[in-house]
Amino acid sequence: MKALVYHGPGKKSWEEKPKPSIAEATDAIVKILKTTICGTDLHIMKGDVPTVTEGRIIGHEGIGIIEEVGGSVTNFKVGDRVLISCITSCGKCEYCKKSMYSHCEKGGWILGNLIDGTQAEFVRIPYADNSLYAIPANADEEALVMLSDILPTGFECGVLNGKVKPGDSVAIVGAGPIGLAVLLTAQFYTPAVIIMIDQDDNRLKTALTLGATHTINSATENATERVMKITGGKGVDTAIEAVGIPATFELCEAIIGAGGHIANIGVHGKSVTLHLETLWSRNITITTRLVDTVTTPMLLKNVLAHKLDPQKLITHRFKLEEIVKAYDTFGNAAKEKALKVILSS
């Protein structure tokens, strides 16, 4: 089969690899129909994720058709169309029993990290019964790719951890795919104010079409002053960090109101200054989380019922064999006006 293979920082190639086979009775082999590229994949390509070793097929999102199942798989059969979760869960360990699938003792985020991933013609999915979701034949397959990772990530790590409530003021720092997924799912709880902060005017324009009430370009205006003006000097009830750099987290610290919640989503590779000298008396809650995908079934129902439309996040489409070109497009998002890209087999 063909697959995208990581060969060290800055090195990747679309090349021949052995087709995966059943290794455990709980496995399934899935033929990839559609997949995408994640910001985390860009971190991998830069060498920022040391657990990803040379020769790894990357990717952790997609939908496909079951090609083969192990003897212990009971929920799926050959020919079923399935959504692949970015998180693998055994369903039996201590963490899975707490619904903390991201910390599964035998799984977690392993696809495209510790084992070969989905940016290939075929992929092996361990613990298939707990790590795949059946999808109906008439579903919008492109939209469902967004359920592999960004929608549950934005919802669980941002909206749920941020305790968004009706009437709240919410600031989302970072208008990339994850930040926009937060924007879409935050509206389940009808916040009164949703402020999107970024340095890309195209993404801010998109945010307005998706439900943001205010946008701030932090490259051209003082984001803290603007947020305070919008909130009457009080700061926001929830600040959600969706970038993963020190400046964006410290912005969340500056704009949070008394009793507020700072919910971190971004992958941080550098230390961030925690300003306890100002936050210690403010009743602030700070949360971190890796997506557990416990909300995927609920989000799937909402997408199928047309209550949630993640298709709006898709800006570019490529054939799977054009994946190197797709990486160039996604890696130059501002220039190419790219959000999510879809790769189809």
N, C-alpha and C positions, 0 to 999 in steps of 0.2 A: 504494500500500500504506500501511498504518499503521505507525508506528514511534515509539519514545520518543526525543525530541530534546533535547539539552543546549543551553540558551540562556544560559549563563553561570552563575556561582555562585548556587546556590539556585533556579535557574530550569530547569524541564523541562516538556515537554508531549507528550501522545500525539496525533500529528497525521499528516496526509497527507504522504508523501514519494514521490519517483519510485521505482518498482520497479527494483532493480539489474539491470544487464545484463552480459554477458560483455565484459570489457575486454581480457583477454589469453587466449591459447590454453590457458594452464594453469589458468584459472578454472573454478569451478563456482558455479552459483546454487542455493542451498538454501532450501527452504520450511521455516520453523521450526515444529517440533511442540511442543517444550518448551525453555524457557530458565530462567534464574534471575538473581538479583542478587548481586553480589559486594561485599565490603567495599571493594574498590578503586573500585567504582562510586560508593559513598558519598563517598570521597575526591574523586572527579571532581566530584560535585555540589557539594562545598564549594569547588571551585576550586583544589584542592591539586595537580592534575596539569596543568601549563601546556601540555603538548603537545596536550591535548584542546581544540579550538577550538569556538566558537559554531556551532551547526548540526549537530554531530556526532551520529549515532545511536550510542548506547553499548551495552555488553554484549559479552562475549567467551566465553560459555558456551552450550551447547545441543546438541540433536539435531534432525535434520530429514530431509527427503526431497529427493534430488537432483531439481531442476527442469530444469536445463540444464547441459551441460558444454562446455568449449572443445575445440578440435580436438586438443590435445596431451594431454588427460586420458585415461589408459589404465586406471586402477585402478577407476574408477567409471562408472556409466551412469545414465541417467534412471530414476528410481524406486527407486534404492538408498537404504536408511536408513543414516544416517551420524552419528557422533559428531564434533562440531566441537572441535578443539583450541584452547585459548586462545592457543597459540603457532603462528605461521605460519612454515614453513620451506621454503626453496627446494630444499634437499637437495644443493646443488652448491657453495656458497661455502666459504671456509676454515673458518668457524665451524661450519657444518652438518657438515662432514667430521670435526670434532672432537666431534660430538654436542652442541654448544653451540647448540641451535636458538634459544634466547632471544636470541642475538646474531647471528642470521642477517642478512646484509648487505642482504637484500631483504624481510625479514620480521621475525620476533621478535614481541613483543607489539604488534601493530598494530590488531587488531580492537577496535572501540570506543575507540580511542586515536588512531591516525593515519588510519584508514579507518573507514567505517561498520560497526557491529557487529550483534550478534545479538538485541537487544531490539526486534525488528521482525518483520513477517510473512515477509520474505525477506532473505537476506544473500548477498553475493558473497564467496566464499572463494578467495583467491589460492593458487596452488601446491597445488591440491586433492589431488593424488596423495600429497603429503607432509603435508598438514594436516588430513586427514579420516581416520576409521577406520570400516570397515564394521561394522555391528551386526546380529546375527541378528533375525529377525522376532519371536521369542518372548522377547526380552530385556526386563527391567524398565527401561523408558525413563526413569522418574524417577530411578532409582538411577544410570543411566549419565550423567545430566547432571553428577553429582558428579565424573566423570572428565575433564570439560573442563578443570578448574582445581584445585579444592581438594585432591583426593586426590593427584595427582602433585606438587603444591606441598608439601603436608605431608610426603610421603614423601621427595622428593628434597632439598628445602631443609632439612628437619628431621631425619628418620630417617637418611638416607644420609650427609648432611654431618655429622650428630652422631655417626656411627660407633656406633650402638646395637648392643650385643652381648648374647648370652644371659647372664642373671644380673646385668645392669647395673642401676643406679639412674638413673632418668630423671625430670627435672622439666620439665613443659610449662607455660610461663607464658602464659596466655591460653586460655580454654575456648570461644572462638568456633568457627565452622565449620572454620577452618584448624587450630586447636589440637586439635579433636576428630578431624580427619583424621589428624593426627600420632599421636594416641592409637590410632586404629584400625590404622594401618599399622606402628607401632612394635611391635605384638604379633607381627608376622612373626618377630621376633628374640628373643622370649620374655625381655624384661627382667624382673628379679625385682620391681622397685619402679617404679611409674609414679605420680608425684605431679602432680596437676593444680592449678594456682594461678589463681584468678580472683577477681572481686569480685561475681559473680552466682551466688547460691545455686542457682537453677534449672539453670544450665549445669553447675555442679559436681555436682549430683544426676544430671544426664544422663551426665556423665563416669564416675560410678561404675557406671552400667548398661552402659557401653561398655568397661569393663576397667580403669579407674584403681584403683590400690590405696589411694591416699590423696588427699584433697582439702583445700585450704587456701583460705579466704576472706581475702585479703590486706587487706581493708578492716576486718576485725574481729579479726585476730590477726597476730602478728609472723611473717611468712612465712619469714624467714631462720632465726629460732630454731626454728621448727617443722621445717623441712627438716633442720637440723643434728641435731635430736632423732631424727628418723626414720632418719637415716644414721649414727648413732653419732658425730656430730661431724665426719665426714669430708667432707661435701658430696656432691653427685651426680656420677655419671660423665658425664652429658650434661644440659645445660640448653638448652632450646629456646625461643627468644623468638618468640611468635606474636601480638604486639600492634602494636608499632611506635612506642612512646613511650619517652623516656629512662628513666623509672622502672622499666619492665619489663626493659630490657636491663641496667640496673645491678643489678637483683635477680638476674639470671643470673650476673653477675660475683660477687655476694656468696655464692651457694650452690654454685658449682662446686668440685669437689674437685680435688686434685692429679692432674695428668695428664688432666684432663677436657676435654670438648669443648663449647664454646658455639656453637650453630647458630642464626643469625639468620634469621628468615623475614619478620618485620614490615617494613612500608614506613615508613621513618623520615623525617619531614619536618623534624626538629630535631636538632641536635648532641647527642651522647651522651658523657658523660665516661668515658674508658677508664682504669680504675684500675690502671695499670701499677705503681704503687707497691706494690701487693699481689700483682699477677698475674705480675710479671716472673720470679719464681723458681718458679712453680708448674707449669711444663710444660703450660700451657693452649693449646689450639688454638681460634681463633675463625674461623668461616666465614660467608660471605655467598653468596647465590645468587638468581638469578631462575630460576623453574622452566623446565626445558628440555623437559618432557613426554617424555623418552626412556623413561620407565617406563610410559607409558600402555598399551602392548600387554600388558605383564605384569599390570598392575592390572585391565585389562579381562578377562583370562582368569580372574582370581581372583573378580571379581564374577559372571561368568557361571557359575562353578563353585560359587557360594554360599559361598566361603571368606572373602569380604569383603562386608559389607552396609552400604553408604553410605546406603541408604534410611532408616536410623535417624536420619540428620541432618536429614531433612525434617520441618518442623513446620507449614507453612502452604501452601495451594494456592490459586491464583487463575487466572482467565481472563487471557489475554494483554492484552486490552483493559482489564483492571483494574490495570495495572502501576503507575499512580500510587498507588493504594491499597496495593499491595504494597510500594512504596518506603516509605510511611508506617509500615507494619508492621515492615519490616526495619530501618528507621532508628530505631525505638523498641524494639529487641530485648529489653531487660530488662523493660519493661512488658508487651510482647506475648508474652514467652517464645518468641521467634523464633530459629531457627537458619537453616536454608536454606528459601527459598520456591521453589515451582515454579510457573511460568507456562505454561499450555497454550493452544495455538491452537484 
